[in-house]
Amino acid sequence: MTDPADDAPASAASAAAAEAARRRRLAEVFGEVLPESPDEPTTAARDEEWYRENRPPHHE
């Protein structure tokens, strides 16, 4: 006879994989899939640029 505890990790892994696939499909359908490479510069570079453009004159 097999121990039910032996099947738990396999069924948990398959349930996790099924949930990940379901979430991925929902994201594709509703447009929440982001491209692998960003089109915009990194936030740190953009924040620094914004800071320099919007710095008040008395802070120069």
PASEBA-1860 file (N, C-alpha, C; in nm, 3 decimals):
! residues 60
1> MTDPADDA> 0.084/-0.117/0.000/0.000/0.000/0.000/0.089/0.125/0.000 ~ 0.050/0.229/-0.068/0.131/0.350/-0.074/0.087/0.448/0.033 ~ 0.182/0.523/0.077/0.155/0.624/0.180/0.102/0.750/0.112 ~ -0.011/0.807/0.155/-0.064/0.930/0.093/0.033/1.047/0.104 ~ 0.118/1.047/0.204/0.216/1.155/0.219/0.317/1.155/0.105 ~ 0.341/1.038/0.044/0.434/1.030/-0.069/0.381/1.105/-0.190 ~ 0.250/1.111/-0.208/0.189/1.178/-0.322/0.174/1.329/-0.300 ~ 0.182/1.376/-0.178/0.159/1.517/-0.146/0.254/1.611/-0.219
9> PASAASAA> 0.385/1.588/-0.217/0.474/1.681/-0.288/0.448/1.685/-0.439 ~ 0.420/1.571/-0.498/0.394/1.568/-0.641/0.264/1.641/-0.673 ~ 0.161/1.617/-0.595/0.034/1.683/-0.622/0.042/1.832/-0.591 ~ 0.120/1.871/-0.490/0.138/2.012/-0.458/0.214/2.081/-0.570 ~ 0.314/2.014/-0.625/0.392/2.072/-0.735/0.306/2.087/-0.859 ~ 0.224/1.986/-0.888/0.139/1.997/-1.007/0.030/2.101/-0.986 ~ -0.020/2.114/-0.864/-0.120/2.218/-0.835/-0.057/2.356/-0.849 ~ 0.067/2.373/-0.803/0.136/2.501/-0.815/0.162/2.533/-0.962
17> AAEAARRR> 0.199/2.432/-1.040/0.223/2.454/-1.183/0.093/2.491/-1.254 ~ -0.016/2.426/-1.217/-0.145/2.457/-1.278/-0.189/2.599/-1.242 ~ -0.166/2.639/-1.118/-0.202/2.775/-1.074/-0.117/2.879/-1.147 ~ 0.012/2.850/-1.164/0.100/2.943/-1.236/0.055/2.956/-1.381 ~ 0.018/2.845/-1.443/-0.029/2.848/-1.582/-0.160/2.926/-1.592 ~ -0.249/2.909/-1.495/-0.376/2.981/-1.494/-0.353/3.132/-1.481 ~ -0.264/3.171/-1.389/-0.234/3.314/-1.371/-0.169/3.373/-1.496 ~ -0.079/3.297/-1.559/-0.013/3.343/-1.680/-0.115/3.364/-1.792
25> RLAEVFGE> -0.209/3.270/-1.806/-0.313/3.281/-1.909/-0.403/3.402/-1.883 ~ -0.442/3.424/-1.758/-0.523/3.541/-1.725/-0.448/3.670/-1.758 ~ -0.318/3.674/-1.727/-0.239/3.792/-1.757/-0.232/3.816/-1.907 ~ -0.219/3.710/-1.986/-0.215/3.725/-2.131/-0.348/3.776/-2.185 ~ -0.458/3.723/-2.135/-0.591/3.762/-2.182/-0.621/3.908/-2.147 ~ -0.586/3.948/-2.027/-0.620/4.082/-1.982/-0.508/4.183/-2.003 ~ -0.404/4.145/-2.073/-0.301/4.240/-2.112/-0.203/4.281/-2.004 ~ -0.176/4.199/-1.908/-0.083/4.235/-1.804/0.054/4.171/-1.823
33> VLPESPDE> 0.081/4.117/-1.939/0.211/4.058/-1.967/0.304/4.170/-2.014 ~ 0.416/4.186/-1.946/0.511/4.291/-1.979/0.621/4.234/-2.068 ~ 0.679/4.317/-2.155/0.789/4.269/-2.237/0.911/4.237/-2.151 ~ 0.998/4.152/-2.203/1.117/4.112/-2.130/1.214/4.228/-2.111 ~ 1.230/4.312/-2.212/1.321/4.425/-2.200/1.241/4.555/-2.196 ~ 1.268/4.641/-2.099/1.192/4.766/-2.087/1.228/4.865/-2.197 ~ 1.130/4.942/-2.242/1.153/5.045/-2.343/1.200/5.175/-2.279 ~ 1.169/5.193/-2.153/1.206/5.316/-2.084/1.337/5.297/-2.009
41> PTTAARDE> 1.407/5.408/-1.981/1.531/5.395/-1.904/1.499/5.348/-1.762 ~ 1.601/5.306/-1.693/1.580/5.260/-1.555/1.526/5.373/-1.470 ~ 1.456/5.339/-1.365/1.395/5.442/-1.281/1.499/5.530/-1.215 ~ 1.614/5.477/-1.178/1.717/5.557/-1.112/1.767/5.667/-1.206 ~ 1.795/5.633/-1.331/1.841/5.733/-1.426/1.731/5.835/-1.455 ~ 1.608/5.789/-1.467/1.497/5.879/-1.495/1.472/5.971/-1.374 ~ 1.482/5.918/-1.253/1.461/6.000/-1.133/1.568/6.108/-1.121 ~ 1.691/6.073/-1.149/1.800/6.169/-1.143/1.780/6.280/-1.247
49> EWYRENRP> 1.742/6.241/-1.367/1.716/6.338/-1.473/1.601/6.430/-1.434 ~ 1.492/6.374/-1.381/1.377/6.453/-1.340/1.417/6.551/-1.230 ~ 1.496/6.505/-1.137/1.541/6.590/-1.027/1.620/6.709/-1.081 ~ 1.710/6.685/-1.172/1.792/6.794/-1.226/1.707/6.893/-1.306 ~ 1.608/6.845/-1.380/1.523/6.936/-1.458/1.430/7.017/-1.371 ~ 1.389/6.963/-1.257/1.289/7.027/-1.173/1.345/7.086/-1.044 ~ 1.476/7.094/-1.033/1.537/7.151/-0.915/1.515/7.303/-0.912 ~ 1.472/7.356/-0.800/1.451/7.502/-0.790/1.582/7.578/-0.808
57> PHHE> 1.573/7.699/-0.864/1.696/7.776/-0.892/1.782/7.802/-0.767 ~ 1.719/7.821/-0.653/1.797/7.851/-0.534/1.872/7.729/-0.479 ~ 1.857/7.613/-0.541/1.929/7.492/-0.498/2.047/7.462/-0.588 ~ 2.078/7.551/-0.680/2.190/7.526/-0.773/2.322/7.567/-0.717
END
